[in-house]
Amino acid sequence: MSEAVVARPFTDPARLDAFWMPFTPNRSFKAKPRWMVEASGMYYTDSQGRKILDGMAGLWCVNAGHGRPEIAEAISRQTRQLDFVSSFHMGHSAAFDLADRIGALAPADLNHVFFTNSGSEAVDTALKLAVAYHRARGEGQRTRLIGRARSYHGMGLGGLAVSGIGRHRKDFGALLPPADHLPHTLNLEHTAFSRGQPTWGAHLADELEALCSLHDPSNIAAVIVEPVAGSTGVLPPPQGYLERLRAITEKHGILLIFDEVITGFGRIGAAFGAQALSVTPDIITSAKGLTNGAVPMGAVIASKKVHDALMHGPKDQIEFWHGYTYSGHPLCCAAALAALDVYQKDDLYARTARMAPYWEERLHALKGLPHLIDIRNIGLVAALELSPRDKAAGARGAALGEYCYSQGILVRPSGDLIVLSPPLIIEHAEIDRMVETLAAGLRHIA
Ligand SMILES: Cc1ncc(COP(=O)(O)O)c(C=O)c1O
């Protein structure tokens, strides 16, 4: 461990009480905590001094690997030069530079960038923007939002309304704005062990026509989908599916939002999933990889059409009544600019596209091992789905996750799924090691 890093052993359980951990069974974690004390490149170092291969890029965010000095230096420089200035009625050059850079990376005329602090805020911003867009055009009745079953759009109430993971919604239902859902696209009978985009399932986009009949398209503001559903267990879109969604939304004047919080900034082999999958939405939401995970930041990227619709009325009036204290925070902008430089220098998006076939080949070689009922992949992301144990859903996934960790590999168990989303700098030998460990784990667990 470097001398600069002080590992604090939290030996006193009482000191663990105050931090109410997110999305964590607090009591069991605190009974048996797992600490990381340092990170560099592809690896964490845990409190035992073990090197742990990061198979999750942190949480789908550390695309260029941990501890990139260029990003650390940019953050430090910016903080010393201009630590904070509000973006309400004021500006600093990094925010304008960054918006310009993101606009140039994004597809088509998605050139207008609204900064947030997270993916959740980006989603809520995009949903509000969609509703405000229609209102500005004189169609204020278009307030209904359409999400998709099994989708994850963050934890804001807007994002929850369109999300499709029941457990996330269960305790908060009454507060949600009007939304409906498309079916998800996973059907193991037709799609199991597909490589990349499944050939089955494009017709599921036609369910949007059914929702249009039910609610009338004149009441629908936007459809939001993850181009590749991530948190639910990596569901690449069926071939032709996003194209059909695009055609139907266009036909009915409904905005199409791609939630690219995971797919943005290289994950599937282009700057955005929209480009990798050749479908252009009206709005993109992003976060995570935007700063290589170094500081929290999100960005909503709107097309000219959406932006221009709001640029009406007296010029001294606010056009979009929305914003956050830290929208365009100087430190986050500096981090993001440095991250984008690193991605460019490493040629990371093209590298990902070049590495993806090897990733696919190695992972699909696991087919036939015990418990495996599906392998899904696209770009440098994948999921293994295991058959659940009798009366113990999730136990097998947890056991495989534990096995991998015991062998020095961090993967993300989610129920009986193992999700893999390594930093995009991963080398062939590290892919081999991950796959071999997963193979040994599948043979080892009950
Ligand atoms: C597709 C998608 N949207 C939104 C979010 C929420 O982002 P955040 O956790 O930064 O609020 C996530 C987080 O994983 C995500 O995967």
The ligand as an SDF file (V2000), in Angstrom:
LIG
                    3D

 16 16  0  0  0  0  0  0  0  0999 V2000
  -29.4370    2.9000  -16.1290 C   0  0  0  0  0  0  0  0  0  0  0  0
  -29.2720    3.6210  -14.8350 C   0  0  0  0  0  0  0  0  0  0  0  0
  -29.9090    4.7820  -14.6340 N   0  0  0  0  0  0  0  0  0  0  0  0
  -29.7740    5.4720  -13.5030 C   0  0  0  0  0  0  0  0  0  0  0  0
  -28.9690    5.0330  -12.4950 C   0  0  0  0  0  0  0  0  0  0  0  0
  -28.8190    5.8080  -11.2280 C   0  0  0  0  0  0  0  0  0  0  0  0
  -27.5960    6.3890  -11.1500 O   0  0  0  0  0  0  0  0  0  0  0  0
  -27.0670    6.9180   -9.7340 P   0  0  0  0  0  0  0  0  0  0  0  0
  -26.8610    5.7350   -8.8610 O   0  0  0  0  0  0  0  0  0  0  0  0
  -25.8130    7.6680  -10.0900 O   0  0  0  0  0  0  0  0  0  0  0  0
  -28.1040    7.8450   -9.1970 O   0  0  0  0  0  0  0  0  0  0  0  0
  -28.2650    3.8300  -12.6540 C   0  0  0  0  0  0  0  0  0  0  0  0
  -27.3920    3.3060  -11.5970 C   0  0  0  0  0  0  0  0  0  0  0  0
  -26.8810    2.2240  -11.6560 O   0  0  0  0  0  0  0  0  0  0  0  0
  -28.4280    3.1090  -13.8510 C   0  0  0  0  0  0  0  0  0  0  0  0
  -27.8130    1.9340  -14.0420 O   0  0  0  0  0  0  0  0  0  0  0  0
  1  2  1  0
  2  3  1  0
  2 15  2  0
  3  4  2  0
  4  5  1  0
  5  6  1  0
  5 12  2  0
  6  7  1  0
  7  8  1  0
  8  9  2  0
  8 10  1  0
  8 11  1  0
 12 13  1  0
 12 15  1  0
 13 14  2  0
 15 16  1  0
M  END
$$$$
